[in-house]
């Protein structure tokens, strides 16, 4: 009898192990392209994965640092990423196959999942560089951003309407976001650029280590850009977020959006969306830039590509669509 009991227990244990193995085999592993580790994209990706890994059924998620929005579009194309965080304009440009994605052609399979924080194109300059507006950047040492970053793409659009090329700067460095603050503090550059949600860690670091000022992004050429490119809107960096910058700084901005492709199955997208929206209040507490997120805006505002069917299914279940 004891032998039979042992055999039965062993058989049941082996069966349980086999079932566990099957369950693990059925789990989907997804990767979200984010941005530099000092930016809000990285926090957003890590935060999404936090709730997916705790709450989604059979979905496991990781969110490594990446080159930023343009790199994330390319990562979606290549299959390196299942999801990618990007500026709303990059979602539009990828779908339409315009610069910086002209050579790759239209990305007809790109899909929106939801939008995230508002982002503002930001220029921070050493006070002793005497940069008070866009035109004062001429002849200065400016970090234009690493290839594949949102800051680089937006700056190039601004340079185009200004009639500039890189030669207008005495130095056009291509530092990654995490490298900018120390370069500004060490007097290796006069100004750094960023397209980011606020408050931002790198800008806080820079303004505490060197006397630095936010530069207004205004003028007739900016008005022209806003009138021609509907994915940009007027935006302000609130005053008081950074040392020495008590007044609001006008600029242009847009939304960060989470994108995927039709190649990602509907159930996986559904589970990711459900995990985030059913924990939205907790999500909002993970970064100050998320504090004002509202579900009704996240499913509509800034989405320049069609919704993925998995996201749409969840939103309809909630009665939001």
Wavefront OBJ file of the C-alpha trace (Angstrom):
o trace
v 0.000 0.000 0.000
v 2.838 2.328 0.892
v 4.497 1.554 -2.444
v 1.298 2.353 -4.308
v 0.868 5.635 -2.403
v 4.432 6.666 -3.172
v 3.955 5.779 -6.829
v 0.741 7.814 -6.975
v 2.374 10.853 -5.317
v 5.370 10.617 -7.649
v 3.065 10.340 -10.668
v 1.032 13.343 -9.556
v 4.187 15.371 -8.933
v 5.530 14.564 -12.372
v 2.178 15.460 -13.910
v 2.235 18.780 -12.069
v 5.740 19.471 -13.306
v 4.659 18.704 -16.841
v 1.649 21.005 -16.554
v 3.847 23.765 -15.136
v 6.237 23.323 -18.025
v 3.347 23.610 -20.497
v 2.079 26.760 -18.779
v 5.541 28.285 -18.909
v 5.894 27.324 -22.540
v 2.656 29.121 -23.312
v 3.793 32.391 -21.708
v 4.477 35.187 -24.165
v 7.656 37.155 -23.633
v 7.423 40.743 -24.867
v 9.973 43.535 -25.037
v 9.205 47.255 -24.895
v 11.657 49.702 -26.483
v 12.080 52.697 -24.164
v 14.854 55.332 -24.117
v 17.813 56.448 -22.040
v 17.808 55.521 -18.353
v 17.485 59.150 -17.227
v 14.331 59.720 -19.302
v 10.628 59.180 -18.716
v 10.367 56.582 -21.539
v 12.520 54.213 -19.529
v 10.420 54.713 -16.395
v 7.237 54.254 -18.442
v 8.419 50.982 -19.958
v 9.616 49.645 -16.623
v 6.317 50.659 -15.015
v 4.214 48.971 -17.698
v 6.235 45.773 -17.317
v 5.852 45.934 -13.546
v 2.071 45.653 -13.830
v 2.155 43.194 -16.723
v 4.444 40.817 -14.840
v 2.262 40.987 -11.739
v -1.171 40.861 -13.327
v -1.263 39.736 -16.973
v -2.095 36.142 -17.819
v 0.729 34.268 -19.561
v 2.622 37.438 -20.521
v 6.121 38.312 -19.298
v 7.600 41.705 -20.073
v 10.954 43.461 -20.097
v 11.798 47.041 -21.027
v 15.483 47.683 -21.758
v 16.994 51.090 -22.380
v 17.126 52.012 -26.066
v 18.140 54.799 -28.424
v 14.733 56.474 -28.186
v 11.650 56.966 -30.331
v 13.110 56.588 -33.821
v 15.138 53.581 -32.724
v 11.970 52.079 -31.248
v 10.141 52.399 -34.564
v 13.014 50.621 -36.256
v 12.976 47.997 -33.497
v 9.288 47.331 -34.178
v 10.054 46.938 -37.880
v 12.874 44.487 -37.285
v 11.064 42.489 -34.617
v 13.579 43.421 -31.920
v 10.716 44.996 -29.944
v 7.074 43.965 -29.599
v 6.133 47.402 -28.286
v 7.859 50.769 -28.445
v 7.394 54.147 -26.768
v 7.726 57.086 -29.136
v 6.594 60.626 -29.775
v 3.187 60.953 -31.408
v 4.856 62.500 -34.460
v 7.093 59.455 -34.898
v 4.054 57.194 -34.925
v 2.577 59.372 -37.670
v 5.815 59.631 -39.647
v 6.386 55.874 -39.522
v 2.848 55.149 -40.720
v 3.155 57.641 -43.583
v 6.728 56.722 -44.518
v 8.136 60.250 -44.270
v 11.469 61.389 -42.829
v 13.172 59.988 -40.849
v 11.517 56.799 -42.177
v 11.308 57.705 -45.857
v 13.793 55.069 -47.005
v 11.896 52.291 -45.216
v 8.530 53.319 -46.699
v 5.095 53.349 -45.111
v 4.714 51.247 -41.979
v 1.130 50.211 -42.580
v 1.134 47.648 -39.762
v 1.947 50.100 -36.936
v -0.789 50.312 -34.313
v -1.478 52.533 -31.303
v -1.975 51.067 -27.829
v -2.369 54.161 -25.616
v -0.780 57.553 -25.053
v 1.216 58.538 -22.012
v 2.661 61.775 -20.670
v 2.903 65.082 -22.474
v 6.396 65.894 -23.722
v 8.082 69.193 -24.434
v 11.051 70.015 -26.648
v 13.565 71.359 -24.155
v 16.761 73.349 -24.514
v 18.827 73.911 -21.390
v 21.831 76.250 -21.629
v 24.598 77.380 -19.322
v 23.722 80.864 -18.125
v 27.228 82.096 -18.965
v 26.666 81.085 -22.623
v 24.125 83.939 -22.875
v 21.585 81.923 -24.881
v 18.190 83.618 -24.549
v 16.439 82.271 -27.656
v 16.818 79.913 -30.597
v 18.918 82.301 -32.654
v 21.485 82.523 -29.858
v 22.335 78.838 -30.416
v 24.232 79.814 -33.574
v 27.961 79.560 -33.024
v 27.515 77.607 -29.781
v 28.399 74.069 -28.709
v 25.088 72.224 -28.818
v 24.251 68.597 -28.137
v 21.856 67.719 -30.946
v 21.210 64.215 -29.562
v 22.090 60.689 -30.543
v 20.827 59.330 -33.882
v 17.470 57.645 -33.317
v 16.379 59.997 -30.543
v 13.290 62.183 -30.509
v 15.271 65.274 -29.569
v 17.454 64.862 -32.648
v 14.495 64.447 -35.008
v 12.585 67.419 -33.570
v 15.658 69.649 -33.582
v 16.239 68.761 -37.232
v 12.664 69.827 -38.043
v 13.269 73.121 -36.235
v 16.571 73.578 -38.068
v 14.814 72.967 -41.372
v 12.262 75.759 -40.840
v 15.096 77.995 -39.619
v 17.136 77.255 -42.746
v 19.990 75.875 -40.664
v 22.312 72.921 -40.915
v 24.810 71.583 -38.402
v 27.438 74.076 -39.502
v 25.611 76.874 -37.644
v 26.925 75.376 -34.392
v 30.581 75.546 -33.403
v 30.095 71.970 -32.142
v 27.206 69.576 -32.813
v 27.727 66.718 -30.365
v 25.701 63.498 -30.432
v 25.662 62.602 -26.754
v 23.031 60.277 -25.338
v 20.551 61.721 -22.814
v 22.426 60.267 -19.827
v 25.642 62.017 -20.917
v 24.255 65.514 -21.404
v 24.057 66.834 -17.861
v 27.689 66.095 -17.009
v 28.837 67.553 -20.345
v 26.978 70.780 -19.568
v 28.361 70.887 -16.026
v 31.913 70.215 -17.249
v 31.621 73.060 -19.782
v 32.043 70.709 -22.736
v 28.803 71.991 -24.319
v 26.880 75.253 -24.039
v 23.408 73.772 -24.458
v 21.654 70.414 -24.311
v 18.429 69.432 -26.048
v 15.756 66.968 -24.967
v 12.209 65.990 -25.979
v 10.908 64.767 -22.670
v 8.251 64.769 -19.986
v 8.784 66.983 -16.957
v 10.154 66.930 -14.328
v 13.186 65.121 -15.713
v 16.123 63.709 -13.767
v 18.856 64.745 -16.190
v 17.665 68.364 -16.234
v 17.371 68.385 -12.444
v 20.937 67.086 -12.255
v 22.219 69.728 -14.669
v 20.504 72.655 -12.954
v 21.880 71.641 -9.551
v 25.472 71.309 -10.768
v 25.688 74.414 -12.989
v 23.794 77.680 -13.313
v 21.593 76.821 -16.296
v 18.480 78.279 -17.918
v 15.649 76.862 -20.014
v 15.512 78.491 -23.442
v 12.140 79.558 -24.938
v 11.372 77.909 -28.281
v 9.387 80.624 -30.021
v 9.347 82.832 -33.099
v 7.753 83.043 -36.558
v 9.502 79.896 -37.796
v 8.134 77.933 -34.822
v 4.653 79.288 -35.580
v 5.119 78.068 -39.155
v 6.163 74.629 -37.926
v 3.091 74.434 -35.675
v 0.781 75.400 -38.536
v 2.279 72.788 -40.879
v 2.774 69.870 -38.475
v -0.426 68.988 -36.634
v 1.388 66.505 -34.370
v 3.082 69.422 -32.575
v 1.267 71.765 -30.204
v 2.266 74.768 -28.126
v 3.501 73.649 -24.731
v 5.079 75.104 -21.613
v 7.624 73.770 -19.165
v 6.111 74.773 -15.801
v 8.055 77.209 -13.653
v 9.589 76.115 -10.392
v 10.511 72.564 -11.424
v 14.208 73.308 -11.747
v 16.632 75.443 -9.774
v 16.959 78.939 -11.219
v 13.972 78.586 -13.554
v 11.002 80.045 -11.706
v 8.936 81.168 -14.719
v 7.191 78.942 -17.285
v 9.158 78.403 -20.508
v 7.217 78.280 -23.813
v 8.059 75.600 -26.376
v 6.418 72.932 -28.543
v 5.330 69.476 -27.519
v 3.351 66.353 -28.143
v 2.399 63.063 -26.508
v 4.423 59.969 -25.803
v 2.606 56.931 -27.185
v 2.959 53.189 -26.782
v 2.896 51.527 -30.186
v 2.979 47.989 -31.518
v 2.244 46.258 -34.828
v -0.417 43.949 -36.208
v 2.135 41.164 -35.729
v 1.541 41.276 -31.960
v -1.416 39.040 -31.177
v -4.615 40.574 -29.822
v -4.621 38.623 -26.545
v -1.143 39.824 -25.606
v -2.072 43.457 -26.243
v -5.354 42.995 -24.367
v -3.546 41.587 -21.331
v -0.977 44.413 -21.315
v -3.639 47.118 -21.601
v -5.782 45.494 -18.908
v -2.816 45.238 -16.528
v -2.095 48.969 -16.879
v -5.601 50.408 -16.802
v -6.760 48.270 -13.890
v -3.830 49.685 -11.921
v -3.862 53.201 -13.346
v -3.873 54.992 -9.978
v -0.779 53.058 -8.935
v 0.824 53.736 -12.310
v 0.248 57.476 -11.862
v 2.293 57.441 -8.659
v 5.414 55.984 -10.277
v 6.574 59.286 -11.834
v 5.400 62.914 -11.508
v 4.918 63.069 -15.309
v 2.204 60.382 -14.989
v 0.225 62.154 -12.260
v -2.304 63.766 -14.609
v -2.914 60.783 -16.886
v -6.602 60.155 -17.585
v -7.966 57.010 -19.207
v -10.288 58.972 -21.505
v -7.305 60.904 -22.912
v -4.903 57.958 -23.092
v -7.145 56.047 -25.506
v -7.576 58.973 -27.927
v -5.243 61.959 -27.533
v -1.997 61.768 -29.510
v -2.843 58.521 -31.286
v -1.915 59.071 -34.924
v -2.230 55.390 -35.937
v -5.240 53.039 -35.677
v -5.788 51.280 -32.365
v -4.587 47.698 -32.142
v -7.547 45.308 -32.027
v -6.469 43.964 -28.626
v -6.499 47.450 -27.101
v -9.765 48.308 -28.811
v -11.370 45.157 -27.368
v -10.503 46.191 -23.810
v -11.629 49.796 -24.274
v -14.990 48.615 -25.658
v -15.419 46.248 -22.712
v -14.967 49.210 -20.383
v -17.497 51.246 -22.363
v -14.937 53.855 -23.350
v -15.392 53.388 -27.095
l 1 2 3 4 5 6 7 8 9 10 11 12 13 14 15 16 17 18 19 20 21 22 23 24 25 26 27 28 29 30 31 32 33 34 35 36 37 38 39 40 41 42 43 44 45 46 47 48 49 50 51 52 53 54 55 56 57 58 59 60 61 62 63 64 65 66 67 68 69 70 71 72 73 74 75 76 77 78 79 80 81 82 83 84 85 86 87 88 89 90 91 92 93 94 95 96 97 98 99 100 101 102 103 104 105 106 107 108 109 110 111 112 113 114 115 116 117 118 119 120 121 122 123 124 125 126 127 128 129 130 131 132 133 134 135 136 137 138 139 140 141 142 143 144 145 146 147 148 149 150 151 152 153 154 155 156 157 158 159 160 161 162 163 164 165 166 167 168 169 170 171 172 173 174 175 176 177 178 179 180 181 182 183 184 185 186 187 188 189 190 191 192 193 194 195 196 197 198 199 200 201 202 203 204 205 206 207 208 209 210 211 212 213 214 215 216 217 218 219 220 221 222 223 224 225 226 227 228 229 230 231 232 233 234 235 236 237 238 239 240 241 242 243 244 245 246 247 248 249 250 251 252 253 254 255 256 257 258 259 260 261 262 263 264 265 266 267 268 269 270 271 272 273 274 275 276 277 278 279 280 281 282 283 284 285 286 287 288 289 290 291 292 293 294 295 296 297 298 299 300 301 302 303 304 305 306 307 308 309 310 311 312 313 314 315 316 317 318 319 320 321
